[in-house]
Amino acid sequence: MRRYRKLHIFFAMIVFMLAIVPMQQKVSAVTKSKCTSISRLTDPLAIQMEKGKMVIWDKVDPKLGAAKAKYEKLLKVKGWKIKYKSAYRPYQYQKHFYEIIHAPASSCKYAEIRKHSLVGVVSYPRPDAPHVAGIAFDAVVYDKKGRALNSSRYVSSSLKAVAKKAGLTFRLPTSDGVHHEVISSTPAPKKETKLKKKGKITTAVGFNVRTAPQATAKRLGSVAKNKTVQIVSKRGDWYKIKFGRGYGYIMAVKTGLRVL
């Protein structure tokens, strides 16, 4: 009888262990699937976008709005249709996309890439990144037969011509062909105030340094957090600084640069 009890207990323990192992594996899988390198969203607008409201025009540059309207008219004349994917993007959501692309390989990362259709180039999250600055939108254009005239890797010459007439350009046609950007954004005021002071970069992501006080001007490089720069003058939200052997402009919007 005792032997029977021992065997009964032994088999019961085996059944219990077999039931526990799948549960442990399930918990382990859930733990591994978490994208720990992706920050939690707190910006209300970024949260709205995460819930599906991707195309936002409220904060785009007026010049982009005008180019968009002209573009739509030109496309309509040809009988082409446009499908927008995204427009204005708050800084936090730009950072969200960037973190997804640069996260370590995992099932979570690939699920996020599929969820957001991240197939093109994602700009570094800075205040003057095209979508954050409101000077760009992502869209696919289809001809009369429903064929796509652009994709992540391609833009037809006919579509490039139409976009140019509207004041738009495909800055990265072979790596992000859905990205439309205004040929030139609204420049800073012409009046430039001389400062001749030093400034300390305080924003965690630093700033792009450009050849002119425009978000679409050529990028010379960047200045990182805690770096001290020599300020020469100020135009609107742009500061002219000494950079390398010459000069460049950084868009220090509201915060990010502490004048010493």
N, C-alpha and C positions, 0 to 999 in steps of 0.2 A: 504493500500500500504506500509506504514511504517512497519507494522507488517510483511509483506511478505519479505521486505528487511532484517529485523532483523533475520528472520528464515533462509534466504538465507546465510547471513553472518555466522550465527551459524553453519550451516551444512558444510560450506566451511572450517571453522576452524577445525571442527572434522576431515574432510578428510585430511587436512594438517597435523594434529597431528598424524593421523594413518600412514601417509607416513614417518614422521620423526622418529617415534619410531623404526622401523626396521633398519633404517640407524644408529641410535645411538647404537642399539644393535650390529650391524655389526662392528662399530668403536670400541666399547668396547671389542668385541671378539678378534679383531686384536691386540688391546693393550695388552690384557691378554695373548695372545699367544706368545709374545716376550720373549725370554729367556734372561732376564736382567742380570742373574748371569753368563752368558757365555761371555768371552772377545772377542773383535773383532780381527780377524786374520790380521796380518801385514807382517809376514814372507813370502817371495815369495814362498818358498818351501811348507810351510803350506797351502798357498792359492791354490797351484797346487793340493795338496792332497784333499782339500775340493772340488775341481772341478772334482775329480774322479781318479787322478793319485795316487793310494794308494800303489802300490808295487814299492819301490825305493831301488836299490842296490848300488848306487854310493858311499855311505858313510858307508857301513857296515865294521865291523872288518874283516881283511883278513882271520882270522881263521874261521869266519862264512861262508865266501865265499867258502873256501876249503871244509868245512863240507857239505855245500849245494850241491856242485858238486858231492861229494861222495855219498850223500844221494840219489840224482837223479839216479845215476848209479845202486845203490842197488835196488831201487824201480822199475827201468826198467827191471831188471833181473826177478823180480817177476811178471811183467806185471801189476804193480800198477801205478796209475796216481796221480799226486799231483796238487792241485790248491792253489796258493798263494793268501793270503788275504792282507798281509802287511809285510813290512820289516823295513828299516830304518825309523825313525820318528823324525822330528825335535822337539826340546824342546817345542816350542809353540803349536805344534799339540798334543803332549802328554798332555799338560796342557788343551787343548781344550777337549780332550776325558774325562779327569778327571773332568772337570767342568760340562760336560754333565751328567755324572753318579751321581755327588753330587748336581746337581741343584734341587731346590724345585719341587715337583710334578706339572706337567702342560702338556697340550697337545703338547706344543713346545718341552719339554724335551723328551717325548716318541717318537715324530716324529724324533728327532735327534738320539735317540737310534736305531730306526728302520733303519734310513738312513745309519748309520755306522755299523749296526749289532753288537752292543756292548753287548755281552752276557757273556763275561768272566770277569776276573779281570783286572782293569786298574791301573797300577802302579802310585804312586805319582810322579808328574813331577819334577824329579831331573836329573842332568847331567849324572848320572850313572844308570838311569832306563834302563832296557835291550834294548828296541827299540831305545832309544835316544843314547845309547852307541854303537849301531850297532852290538849287539851280539845276536839278536833274530829275528825270523820271525814267522808270523802266517800262517798256511796252513792246508788244509784238504786233507787226502790221501784216495783214493778209490781203492778197490781191482778189480779183473778182471770182477766181476759181477756188478761193479758200486756201491758197498756198501761202505759207509764211515767207515773207520777204526778208526776215532777219531772225537770228537765233543767237545762242550764246557764243557761237563760233563764226557767224557769217552775217554780212549785211549786203544786200544787192546794190548794185551801182545806181539803179533807178530810184531806190528808196533814199540813198545818200543824197541824191540831187534834190529830191523833194524836201528832205529835212533841212538842207542848206538854205533853200529858199525861205523856209520858216524861221531861220535863225538858230537851228539846232545842229549838233554834230555828234557823230558816233566816235567818242574818244578812244574806245578800245574795241574796234570792229571784229577782231579775230579772237578775243578772249572774253568779251562781254558785249555782244552785239545788240542786246536789248536796252542797253544804257544810252539814253538820250541826254545831252547836256547843252545848255545855252552856249552859243559861240563866245559870248562875252557877257559877264554879269555886270550889274550896275556898279561902277567904280566908286571909290571913296571920294568925298568932297575934294575939290581942287586945292582948297586952302590947306596949307601944311604949317603946323606950329612947331617951331624949333624947341627942343627940350634939353639936349646935351646932359642926360642923366643916365644912371644905371638902373637896370630892372632885374628882378629875380623871377624866374619862371616857377609858378606855384602849382599849376595844374598837373595832375598825374601823367597825362598823355603828352604834355609838351605842345609845341606848335610847329606847323609847317612854315618854312621860310620861302617866300615867293618873290619873283622879280618885280612885281607891281602890286599895288593895294587892291587886288581883285582875287576872288576865290578861284577863278579859272586861269590866273597867270601861271607861268611855268614855275614848277617847284625846284628850289635850289638845294633843299635839304631840310633839316629840322633842328629844333633846340629842345633839349630834354628838361625834365623837372629839376629844380635846384640850380640850374645853370644861370650865371649872371651875364647879362647882355648889355652892351653899350647902346643906349637909345639916342638917335639923332634927331628925330622929329615924330610928329603924330598927325594922322589924317583920318578923321572919323574914328572908327574902331581899329584902325591899322597903325602900327608903330614901325618906323623905319629903324633898323638896327645895323650895326656893323656885323658882317658875316663873312668869315674868311678874309680874303683880300679886298672884298668889296662891300656891298650893302644888300639888304633884303627886307621884306616886309612880313610881319606876323599879325594875324587878326586876333588880338587879345580882347575878345568880347566880354565886357563887364568884369569878369574875374579871370584869373590865370596868370596875370603879370602884376607883380608888386613893384611900383616905382620907388626906388630907394632915395 
